[in-house]
Amino acid sequence: MFKKILSIIKDEQLKITLIKNSIDITNYKDILTFDDNNIIIDCKDFILKIKGNNLIINKLLDNEVLITGTIEHMEMH
């Protein structure tokens, strides 16, 4: 039981969750740039570019970011 709890707490795997008009990213490396229309995030193995309108970082924790707004396009580099 404790092993399962510990594995949840220590989970370091990248997770990207799309929800209507928002994106939640867990275990990213760094936010490289952001403005109302573009957010670029270093996801360790690739760079994620998010384009849209009225993009806002609503939640910013050590390893999690929640972005809301009208997300029009995302691409990985």
One Martini backbone bead per residue (centre of mass of N, CA, C, O) as a GRO file, in nm:
protein
   77
    1MET     BB    1   0.058   0.062  -0.022
    2PHE     BB    2   0.305   0.256   0.010
    3LYS     BB    3   0.417   0.216  -0.276
    4LYS     BB    4   0.180   0.347  -0.424
    5ILE     BB    5   0.193   0.623  -0.291
    6LEU     BB    6   0.491   0.682  -0.364
    7SER     BB    7   0.452   0.664  -0.676
    8ILE     BB    8   0.260   0.907  -0.690
    9ILE     BB    9   0.445   1.122  -0.559
   10LYS     BB   10   0.707   1.040  -0.762
   11ASP     BB   11   0.589   1.132  -1.018
   12GLU     BB   12   0.781   1.223  -1.337
   13GLN     BB   13   0.576   1.221  -1.554
   14LEU     BB   14   0.456   1.341  -1.829
   15LYS     BB   15   0.154   1.554  -1.839
   16ILE     BB   16  -0.118   1.602  -2.076
   17THR     BB   17  -0.419   1.795  -2.032
   18LEU     BB   18  -0.724   1.821  -2.199
   19ILE     BB   19  -0.946   2.092  -2.178
   20LYS     BB   20  -1.174   2.304  -2.204
   21ASN     BB   21  -0.984   2.582  -2.252
   22SER     BB   22  -0.740   2.381  -2.152
   23ILE     BB   23  -0.408   2.312  -2.000
   24ASP     BB   24  -0.234   2.044  -1.835
   25ILE     BB   25   0.100   2.046  -1.690
   26THR     BB   26   0.316   1.782  -1.585
   27ASN     BB   27   0.653   1.770  -1.549
   28TYR     BB   28   0.806   2.009  -1.637
   29LYS     BB   29   1.081   2.220  -1.683
   30ASP     BB   30   0.998   2.497  -1.860
   31ILE     BB   31   0.925   2.837  -1.913
   32LEU     BB   32   1.024   3.029  -2.183
   33THR     BB   33   0.741   3.160  -2.291
   34PHE     BB   34   0.493   3.438  -2.254
   35ASP     BB   35   0.165   3.528  -2.377
   36ASP     BB   36  -0.148   3.580  -2.510
   37ASN     BB   37  -0.054   3.382  -2.782
   38ASN     BB   38   0.215   3.248  -2.640
   39ILE     BB   39   0.354   2.923  -2.540
   40ILE     BB   40   0.667   2.796  -2.410
   41ILE     BB   41   0.765   2.451  -2.339
   42ASP     BB   42   0.979   2.253  -2.151
   43CYS     BB   43   0.956   1.878  -2.173
   44LYS     BB   44   1.267   1.773  -2.205
   45ASP     BB   45   1.214   1.610  -2.501
   46PHE     BB   46   1.047   1.878  -2.572
   47ILE     BB   47   0.880   2.137  -2.745
   48LEU     BB   48   0.598   2.339  -2.650
   49LYS     BB   49   0.358   2.496  -2.864
   50ILE     BB   50   0.125   2.758  -2.783
   51LYS     BB   51  -0.167   2.871  -2.956
   52GLY     BB   52  -0.366   3.183  -2.913
   53ASN     BB   53  -0.613   3.334  -2.696
   54ASN     BB   54  -0.600   3.453  -2.391
   55LEU     BB   55  -0.352   3.348  -2.241
   56ILE     BB   56  -0.337   3.182  -1.915
   57ILE     BB   57  -0.178   3.148  -1.607
   58ASN     BB   58  -0.346   2.995  -1.337
   59LYS     BB   59  -0.128   2.768  -1.261
   60LEU     BB   60   0.177   2.766  -1.048
   61LEU     BB   61   0.405   2.518  -1.002
   62ASP     BB   62   0.680   2.333  -0.985
   63ASN     BB   63   0.517   2.087  -1.184
   64GLU     BB   64   0.265   2.287  -1.261
   65VAL     BB   65   0.039   2.388  -1.535
   66LEU     BB   66  -0.230   2.624  -1.610
   67ILE     BB   67  -0.399   2.679  -1.919
   68THR     BB   68  -0.594   2.944  -2.049
   69GLY     BB   69  -0.813   2.965  -2.329
   70THR     BB   70  -0.771   2.994  -2.675
   71ILE     BB   71  -0.688   2.702  -2.830
   72GLU     BB   72  -0.552   2.651  -3.162
   73HIS     BB   73  -0.239   2.545  -3.119
   74MET     BB   74  -0.012   2.258  -3.130
   75GLU     BB   75   0.350   2.191  -3.092
   76MET     BB   76   0.629   1.979  -3.156
   77HIS     BB   77   1.015   1.994  -3.115
   0.00000   0.00000   0.00000
